[in-house]
Amino acid sequence: MYKALTYCTLAILLLLSVSCAKPLEWVNPQEPENSGDMVTVLFSAAEAGSKATGISDESERSIGRWAVFAFDDSSNWFRYATSDNGGDIAMNLRAGRQYTCYAVVNYSTSGTGAFVPSTISEPAHIKNKMAYLGDNAIGRLLMYGSVTITPVAGIQDCHIAVKRIVSRINITGIAVDFSAKPLLADKTFTLRHVYVTNAYRTTPFGADYTAAQLSDARTAWYNSGGWHRGENAETAVDALLGQRGINTVITPNAPYTVPLSFYAFPNPHPLVGDRHDMTVWTRRCTRVVIEATLGSETMYYQINVPEMERNYVYSAANIVIRGRGSSDPEIIDIDPDILDLSFDINDGWDGNDNELNL
């Protein structure tokens, strides 16, 4: 069952005010003369490491290092400023001039996907910058957004909407019911692992890839066709993509009720065919795999998550396993009625109008 829920916006509050403070130095000082009175734009945090409201998981609303870039829309004149702890950012901009402002939140300054503000000189450098899944962490999720503003004298409120670049996948409630298959009823069902497969490794900050832009190379994917299969078996993303070592016996009277959340980059690939069977690796949709043992046999139960978008939440709940699983995490060779669940899609994080008061 697919159901669209309430739109969720995550936003940064910008407070614009006149200030007598000494103007900041411009990154690009080629400012036209007599171009308007200087206005201090205050990107203000309620507290260091400011948090969003209405989000259930504390680790998902953490704001640490972030940067704001302001580009004068009528010239190549721009300014940027940063904060390492979610604190206030102040800029001096000209009143009456139009700027496009970009915010990058929780970026890393080292590693493969390092984002270095001093290397930015035009909007394309931000929008086309590659984000890497490994640069996200529980408590440090990458976010990006932009807004056009025209500062004026006095105090003015403005919002720049930022979205998490990752998608979240929720798994809530795993039960068994072998009443229609009495030969299985006496076998012990042990939930071993739950994990995400076919997770794309990169995505541009500015926009998600289209399905046609996805690579067929296994080097572009994590868990391609199974846990740590393929070219990328980086432990840095293990906490984002899976819960290993659950090892819990499930019975009809004792379901697994611990909620699980995983984080993956957008993957716009659609479901290919009704069952998405593929034995040769090509680009494909993301999926969740429930790995278990039934008696002494290892079984796999797959949940497809096609056409994933950033900042969306995909929730599989009330999962009921009614029979034998597949022999491989990537090949679905079980009847459709073996796995029963409800599946919700939420355009946002918690179905609330969440705001970050930065």
N, C-alpha and C positions, 0 to 999 in steps of 0.2 A: 504494500500500500504506500503510495507516494502522496505526500501532503505538504504544500507550501505554507510556511508559517510567517509570522510578523517580521517585517524588515527591521534590521538592527543597524544603527549608525554609530560609529565610534568616531569622536570628533575631538579636536584640540581647540580650546577657547583662546582667542587672541584678544588681548586688551590693548587698544591703541590710545595713547595719551601724549599730550605735549609735555616736553621735559626740557629743563635747562641744563641737563647734564652735557658734558663735553661730547661732541659727536664722535662716533666710532670711526676707525679707519676703514675705508672701502677696499674691498678686494680688487675692484677695477675702478681706479680713481678718475677715469676719464669722464667725469660728470659735466654735463653742459652747465654753463654759468647761468645764474638767475633762473634756476629751474624750479623754484618754489621753496616755501618755508620748510625747515627741517622739523619732522615729527618723530618722536620716539615711539616705536612699535614694541610693546612689551608682550612677549610670549611668556605668560606667567604661570608658574606651578603653585598649586595650593600648598604643596610640601615637597621636599626632595624625594624622588622616587614616587611621584604622584601615581595614584591608582584610579582606575575607572570604577564606576558604580554599577551594580546590578549584574556583575559577572561572578559566577559561582566559584570558580577556581581562582584562588589568590595568585597563583603563579602565572596565570594568563593575562593579568592586568598590570603587571609590573612595567614601569617605564624607567629606563636607565639612561644610557648615552643616546642623545638625539641631536639632530641638526636641522636648521631651517635655512633655506636659500630663497632670496628675493630677487627676481629678475625684472628690470624695468622693461615693460612691453614695447616702448618706443625706441629703445636703443639696446646696445649690448652691455649696459651698465648693470652690475649685480652686487649682491652682498650676501655673506653667509655668517652664521654664528652657531655655536654648539654648546651643549651642556653635557657633562659626564654623569650626572646623577638625577636627571629628570627635573632639574631646577630651572629658574627663570632664564629666559633669553631675551635680550634687548637689542633692537636695531634702530638706527636713525634712517628714515626714509623721507622723501619729499612729499609734502601735502599736495594733493590734486593730481599726482602722477599714478598711473596704473601699474601694478606689480602682480606677477604671478609668483606665488610662494609655494615651495615644496618642503615637505617634512619627511625625514627618514628617521625611524625610531628603532632603537636597540640594535644598531649596526655594529659589526666587528671591524676593528682597525688592523687586524692581522689575519693571516690565513688565506686560503684560496679565494674566498669571496670578500676580501677586505674592501671596505668602503672608506675612502680617504677624502674628506671634504675639500682639502686644499687642491685636489686635482680637478675639481669641477669648475668649468667655465661657461657652460651652456646647459639648458634644460635637457637636451638629448643625452648628456653625460649621466644624468640621474635616471631618466626614464629607461635608457638602454642598458644600464648597469645590471650585470648578472648577479642575482642573489642565489646563494647555495643553501640547500636544506640543512647542511651541517652547521651553518651559521646561526640557526635557531637552536634554542634550548628551552627546557621547561623553566619558566621564569624570565625568558628573554626571547620573545617572539618578534620577528621583524615586522615592521609596519611602514606604510607609505601613503602619502596623499598630497593633494595640491588644492589651491584656491586662488582666485583673482581678487585683489583688494585695491582700493584707492584711499589711502590715508587722508584724513581731514583733521583740522584742529579740534581740540577737545577730546572727549573720550568716546570711543566707538567699539562695540563688540562685533566680532567676526569669527566664523568657524572655518577650520580647515579639516575636512573629513579624512581620517586615516583608516586604512583597513589592514588587518593582518594579512600577510602574503600567504600564509599557510591556510589550509582547510583543516577542520577538526572532524574526526570520525569518532562517534560514541557507540559503544557496545554496552547495552544494559540488559541483564537478565538472560542467562542461558540455562535451559531446562531440557529434560529428556522425557519422551513418552513412547515407549515401545509396546503399547497395548495392542497395536495392530500387527506386531511382529513378535509373537511369543517366543520364537527361537532366540531372540536377542535379550529377552527380559531378564535372564539369569546372568548375563554377562556384565562385568563391571565397566562402567563408562567413566574414564578419568580425563578431565580437561587438562591438557598439558601446556599449550601455548595459544595465544591469540596475537596475530600480527598482520601488518599491511604489506602487500606485495605490489610490484609494478609501480613504484613511487618515483616520480621524475626528480632528477637531481638538481636542476636549475630552473629559474624563471626570471624574466626581466622585472625590475622594480616597477616599471610604468604600466605594464599590461601583460595579461596572461598570453601564453602561446595559443595559436590555433592548433587543431588536431593535425593539420597538414605540416606544421612546423616541428612536430615532435620527431625525435631521432629514432631510427630503428636499431642503432648501435646499443648493445647492452651496457656500454660504458656510461650511457646517459641516464641510467636507471639504478635505483636501489632495489634489492630483493626481487630481481627480475625472474619471475616464475617460482619463487620460493624464498625461504629465509636464507639470506647470505648467498643466494645463487647469483651467477653473473660476475661481472668485473668489479663491482663496487660492494665490498663487504666491510664497510667502515663502522666501527663500533661507536663512533661519535653520534650517529643517528639512531642507534638501537633503542634508546629511551623514547624517541619520538615515534618509532614505527612498530613497537611491539611490547608485549608483556610476556616474558619467558618464565618458565618454571612455576606455573600456577599449580599443577599437580594436585588437583582437587577432584575427589570422587563426586559425581552428580547422580542423584537418583530422582525418581518422579516426585518424591516428597522433600527433596533437598536440592533446589536449583542453585546455580552460581549467581549471586546477587551483587557482587562487587562491581561497580561501574568502571569501565575502561575508556580512556580517551587517547587517541593517536593523532599525529600531526603530519600532514603531507602537503607538498606543493600542488597547485592546481594541475589537473590533467584533463583536458577537454575531450579526450578520446571517447567516442561513444561505445556502447555495447555492440559487439560484432556478433550478430546472430542471436538467437534466443539464449544460447548457453555459453557463448564465448569460448568455445573449445579451440585451443591452439597448441600444437606440439612443437612447432618451430618458432623461435623467438622473433617477434616483430613488435612494434609499438602497440599498446593496448591500454585498456582502462585499468584503473587502480581497483584493487579488491582487498577484502579482509578475509583472512584464513583462520578458521578455528581448527586447531590440531588437537586430536584426542586419541586415546587408546580405547578400543572396545574389546574387552578381553585382552588378548595378547597382540592384536592387530592395530597398526596405526591408521587412523582415519583423518581425512581432511574435508572440511565443510566450508564452501566459499560464498562470500557475499560480494557481488559486483557493486562498484561505486562509480558509475560512468559520468562523464562530463562534469568533473569537479571544478569549482570556481573558488577563487581566494575568498577568505573570510566567511565562507559558508560552513555550516555544521550539518553533517550527515549522520543520522542517528538510527541505528538498528536496535530495536527493543523487543522484549517478549519473544526471544528466540527459542523455538522448540525443535529439537532434533528428534526425528521419528524413525530413523533407520541407519543403515550403513553409509559411511561416507565414501569419498573418492580415495584412490590409491596414490594420488599425486596432488600437491597443492595447487597446481595450475590447470589440471585437466578435470573438467566436471563430467563425471560419468555416473551421476546419481539422478534418481527421479526428482522432478521439481517439488513434489510434495514431501520429500524427506526433510526439508528445512522450511520451517514456518516462522515468519517474523513480520513485524510492522516496520516500515522505513519512512522516516521523515526527513525533509530538507528544509533547513532554516537559513534564510538569507540574512545572516548576522550571527552573533555569538550566543545570546541568550533570549532572543525575542523581545528584548527591551531596547529602549532608546538610550543606549549607553553613551556617556560622554566622558572624555578625559579632560579635566580642568588643568591644563598645562600652562 
